[in-house]
Each structure stands twice: as structure tokens, then as C-alpha cells.
Amino acid sequence: MAAAYIQNEGEFDELLSSESLLVIDCTAAWCGPCKLVAPLIDQLADEYSDRAKVLKLDLDANREIANRYQIRSIPAVMFFKQGEVAETLVGKKSYEEYVEVLTKYLA
């Protein structure tokens, strides 16, 4: 199951207020390393669907969110706990690294 894309800032804000654990993959169509991270995020979304909401965010379509969180490099995977950024992993990471951070916030 592929991780869905957040469509706009309104949907993003709604998710922040309603989800206790949210993982957002900040990506862009032109970003090479993002394409390598995408299947890992899809796998996370699939494996942890019952415990966390894992989604993608196209930064070209959502510049205001990129500005709000000062995202300068992508891929950037943000982990939100209770609506606050708990951690951000920038650059291509292994699946194990994403799982490690996610499970830390599941507790």
C-alpha cells in the first residue's frame, strides 16, 4: 500500500490536530534521493498503518508548509508526536533507521 499524499495545508493542519503519531515524507517529483526513499515510506505506511499515520507531502505544491518547518533539504521525513515535530531525518536513510525513530515515538 502506497502512502497517500497530503493535498493542502488545511488537510495537513487537520492531521496534526487529530493524529497522535504522524510521519510525513517531504518530497518533490524532481528529487532523485526522494525516489529512493519513497518505497521505504510506502513500506512504513503498510507495516505501521494500525499504529501511525504515514503520508507524503509534495513540497512544490505545499511551499507554505516547507517554510513553516524550514525544510531546506529533501528528502526530509518528519515525525510528529501530538502535533509537534519530535524528530526529522534529512537525506536518504535505511528502512531500519525510519523504523527505529518511529518505534521510539510509539511508546
N, C-alpha and C positions, 0 to 999 in steps of 0.2 A: 504494500500500500504506500503510495507516494504521499509525502507531506503536502498539505494544501498551502496555497499562497494566501496571505492576508491581503485584502483588496485595498484598504484605505486606513487612514489614521483613526477614524471613528471605530472601525472594527478592532483595530489594534488596542485602543483605549478600553473598549468593552472587554476584550480578552484579559487585559491587565487587571481589571477590577473583578472579573469573575473566576479566573483560574488561579489556583494556589501555586501550581508549578507550570511554568511556561518556558519552552525552549524555542528561540527564534533564530533561524539561519538567515543572516543578512547577505543577500546575494545580488548578482546582476548578470544579465544574459552574456555580456562581453567578457566576463571574468573567467579565465581559464581554470585557476585553482578551485573556484566555486563549483565547477562542473565535476571535479574530483570529490568534493565534499558532499554534493547532492545525494548520491546513493547511500552514504552513511547516515545522513539525516533522515532519508526515507526509511532506512532500517530501524533507526531510533524510534521514529513515529510509529512503526509497526510493532516493535517489541515492547514499547512502553505506553501504548495507547490507553491502557487502563489506569495508568498512574500519573501521566503528564501529557500536556498538550504540546505537540511538536509541530511547528509551522515554518514556512519560508516567507521572506519579505523581500520583494524586489525594490532595491534602494533607488533605482532610477525612477520608479513610479511613486515612491514614498520619501522624497527628499527631506520633508519636514521631520520625519522620524529619525533619519540619519543625522540631521542637525541636532535634534533634541538629545541624542545619545552620543554625539560627537564621534560618529563612526567614520574613520578616515581610511581604514584598510579593510578589504574584504578578501576572502570570506571571514565574517565575524559571527560567531554563534553566541547569542546572549541567553543567559539563564536567569529567569525572573522567579523570585520566591515572594509570594504575597504582593505582587505588583511592583516590587523593587528589583533592580539589577543586582543579582547576587554574584555573578561572575561572567566574564566574557572571554572566549577563546578566539584569538585572531590568527588567521593563517590556516593552512591545511594541518589537521590533526588526525590521529588514528581513531578508529571507531572506539577502541578501548579508552582513550582519553575522554571522549564525549560521554561514554557510559560512566566513567569514574566520577566526573563532575555531576552528572545527572543523579546518580545514586546518592551522592553526598547530600543533595537537597531533598531527596525523597524521605529521608529520616524524619 
